[in-house]
């Protein structure tokens, strides 16, 4: 028997727009997701190059840069290295604490989304954010982290395998003998392509297993290893349904990506407008950070410290429309996989009943 993707899509769409509490958990996932959901890496958003006759603007910039870092030259040489090391340690501690906090919020929100969607589908219950957070704040959040950790190991191994392949390719390509260079290049390219194909296939398999294992862990109270074994067994028996749903999710991801790219440019006026509230919100904390840092650091380092801590929330506010889109995507996809898991488990139950009937 096959599941009905259209039915699941419609139901997920209904849940997305009629269960607004889920948006808050989706927002947390969008802000904390690595990779895929969230804003992702925002690189080179602003670039500015000054060109002119005789290089005058460039000279002005160089003089400004020299004046900016001049206070750093006044720091005694014996204090400069300890100051830099201390700054790095402080930033590492700050970002470490922030990273741990975001990871906790991420996995708690994952558990909450899975449980809330399951409860809504099974009993029509709509919980508040506080109730959802209580559902997510459990040992299951830690177990989901362990599931992701174990599933990440094959990817790490594959990434490490490419290092000796690159070394072999470089050694062979740098050989002076054409009889060695040509085969080495051909073999290296062939192995690289094979490695890339294997990496893609393993990533797809891990992605599907991960979605199933998380829901088995949360909804059926399974442990980490038990959930992974259950997911592999379910995937082996229901590979057609799981593969079909993966293709549906892939198509949604492609369509969502195209729509997001179009909206990114259409929303440029809104980004410019959001710069004002972003400056207002981060301005005071930025001045406070700069003032505190100035007590211990030279001006350039104090400014750098303030910018490192203030720029992430600044860009977050400026691009908040995209963050909201990411939140909706997280809710929709999580609901999609939860409903898919419920449908597959229902099929498993029917198949088990039929087998028992035939056996009897």
N, C-alpha and C positions, 0 to 999 in steps of 0.2 A: 504494500500500500504506500501511496505517496501523499505527502502533506500538500496543502493548498497554499502556495506562497502569496497569492493575491489576498486571500482571507487574512493571513498573518499581517500583511502590509497594511490593510485597511484597519485592522484592530490596533496595530501599533500607532498608526496615524491618529486614530480616535483617542487613544491613551495620551498621546503627546499633547493634544489640544484641550483635553477635558480633565487633566490631572496636573494642574499647574505647580503643585508642590514639588513634583519631580524636576521641574526646571532648576530649582535651587541646587539639587544634587548634581544635575547635569552641568551647572555652572562651575561647581567645585571640580568636577572631572575635567571640564574644559581647561580650567586654570592649572590643573596639576598633572594632566596627561602628558606623557612623553611621546612624542611622536603623533601620532595621529589625531587625534582630537585636539583641541586647544589652538592657541595662536601659532604654535610652532616657533621656529627661529625667525626673527625679524632682523635681517641683515641689510645693511646699506640702505636704510630707509631715507636717509638724507645724505646727499653728497654735494659738496660745494667746492668749486675750483675757480680760483681768481686768475684771470689772464688779462693782460693789457700790454700796451706799448711800453717797451723798455723794462718790463717785469716789475713795475712799481708796486702793484698790489701784492705780489709775492714778497717783495722786500718789506712791506708794511706788516704782513703776516709773520715774517721771520722775526722782525723786531718785537712784535707783540708776544710771540712765543718766548723770546729771550727774556723779556721783562717778566713774563708770567713765572718762569722757572728761576728767576734770579734769587728769590728768597731761599730756594733750596741750596744755593751755593753758600749761603751764610750759616748753614748747619755745620757744626764742627765735624770734621771727617770721622772722628772716633764715635760720633753719635749717629751718623747717617745710616750705617748698616743695621745697627740695632733698631733704629726707628722704622726702617723698611720691613725688617723681619717682624717686628711687633705689629705693624699695620697688616701684613699678610696673615698673621695668626688670628688677629681680631676679625678680619673679613672671613677667614675660613670658618671660624666659630659661628659667626652670624649666619653665614649661608648654610652651615651644617644644621643649625637649629631650625632655620627656615625650611630646609630640605626635609628634615624628619617630620616637621609639622605638616608639610604639604603631602608627604607620603601617607601619614595617618589619615588625613582628611580624604585622600584619594580612595583608599581601600575601604574606609567606613562608608563613603558615598557609594562605592560599587555594591557593597552588601545591601545598603539601604534601597538602592534602585531595584535590585533583583527581588528583594522581599516585598517591596511596596507594589511592584507590578504584578507579582504572583498573587498577593492578597487581593488586589483590585480585580484581577481576572477570575479568581476562584470564588470570592465572596462579595465583590463589589465594595470593599472597604477603602475609604479615602482617608489616609492618615495625615496629620500635620507634619511640618518639618521636624518639630521636636520629637514626635513619636517615631518618625523615620530615622532620625539620628540615633535614637535609643536602640532601634532595631539593628542599625549598622554598627553601633559601638559594641562589638562582641568579639569573641575569639575567632570568628569567621574572617574578620578583616585581616588578622595576622596570618591565617591559613591561606587566604588569597594571595598575600604577599609571598608566602613560601611556594605556592603553585607557580607564580610568575618567575620566581627565582629558579626553580627546577626546570621550567620550560625554557628559560634563557640559556641554560648550559649548552645545549646543542649548537645554538647560534654562536656562542663564545668559542666553542671548539672549532667550528667552521671558519670563523674569522682568524683564529690563530693558525689554522692550516694554510692560509694563503701566504703567510710570512715566508716559510721555506720555499714555496712555489715562486714567489717574487725573487728570492735570493738565487734560486736555480736559474731563473730566466735571465737575471742580470749577469750572472757568471757566464752563462752560455752565450749571451748576446755580445759580451765584451771580449770573447775569445777572438784571437787574430786569425784563426783558421776558418775559412768559409765552410769547410766540410762539417765543422762543429756548430758554427753560428746559425746557419740556416735551419738545421734540424732542431736546435735548441729553441729558436724563435717559434717555429711551428708547434713544437710540443708544448711550449709555454703558453701560447695562445689557446691551444686546444684544452689544456688543463684549466686555464682560467675560465673559459666558456663553460666547461663541465662543472667547475666549482660554482659558478654563478647560477647555473640551472639547479644544481642541488640545493643551493642556499635558498632559492625562491620556493622550491617544492617543500623543503623543510619548514620554511617560514609559514607557508600556507597550512601545512599540517599542524604545526604548533598553534597557529591562530585558532583553528577550529577546535582542537583538543582543549585549548585554554578556555574558550567560551563555554564548552560543555562541562568541563571540570569545575569551573567556578559555580555554575548553577547546581551541579550535583553536590558540591560542598555546602552551599548555602541552603538549598531547598530540601536536601535529603540528609542533612546533618552528617555528611561523610567526612572522614579525615583527608589529609592531603594526598597520601599515596592511594588510598581507596578511591578518591575522586578521580585521580589520573587514570587508574586502571579502569574504572567505570567508563570514563570518557573514551578511552581507546577501544574498549569492547563495544560501546554504543556506536562509535564511528565505524567499526568494522562491520557491524550488522546493518547500520542505517547510512552507509556511505553515500547512497544516491540522494537521500533527503538532505544530509548535511552538506554535500557538494552543491546541490541545487540552491540551498540557502546561502552558501558562500558566494555563488555566482550572483545571486540577487544583491547581496551586500556589496559585492565588488561593483556592480552596476550603479548602485546608489552612491557609493563613494566617488565614482567617476563623475556622475551627474552633479553631485553636491560640490565636488571640487571645481567643476566648470562654472556652476552658479556662484560659488564663493569668489572665484576670480573675477567674474563680471561685476559682482556687487562691490568688490574691493575698489574698483575704479569709479563706480557710480557713487560710492559713499565718500569720495574724497572731500567734497564740501562739508560733510558732517564731521570728518576727522579734523578739519581746520577749525570748525566751531568748537569741538571738544578740547582743543588745546587750551582754551581759556579756563574751563573748570579744572582741567588737569593741573595747570600752573597754580591755581588757587589752592587746590587740595594738597599738592606736594610741596608748595612753596615754603610754608611755615616749617614742616618737618625738615626740609632740606636746609633751611637757615639754622635750625637748631643743631642738626648734625654737623654742619660746617663750623658752627660756633664751638661745639664740644671738641671737634677734631682739631681746631686751631689752637686749643690749649696744649696739645701734645705734638702737633705736626706742623711742618712748614706749610705755607699757603697752598702751593701746588698739590701737595699730598692731601691736605684738608679738602680742597675742591674735588680732587679725584675720589676721595672717600664718599663725599656727599653725592656725587654723580652716580657712583656705583650703586648706592643704596636707594637713590631716588628715581633714577631713570626707568627701572622695571615697572613700578606702579604708574609712572607718568605715561609710558607707552600703553600700559594696560587700560588706562582711562581713555586715552585718545582712540584706541582701536576697540573700545568696548562693544560697538555693534557687531564686529566679527566674533568677539568672545561670546556674545549672546547666540549667534548662529552656531558656534561650536557647542554650546550648551544644549541647544535643541537637537543637534546631531547626536550627541552622546545619549540623550534620553531615548531618541528614536531607535538607535542601534541596540542599546541595552534592552529595550522592550522587545525589539525584534528577535533577539537571541533567546530571551526568556520565554516568549511565546512559542518559538521554535522548539525549545527544549521540552516545554509542556506537551506540544503536539507529538513529538517523537516518543516521549515516555508513554503517551496515550496509545500510540501504535504498538509500542513494546508490550503494553498490558493486553491489548487485543490479541496480538500474536501469541502471547503466553497462554491466554485463555483458550485460543483455538488449538494450540498444541496439547493442552491438558485434556480438551474435549476429544481430540483424535486419539490420544493415548488411552482414555477411558473407554 
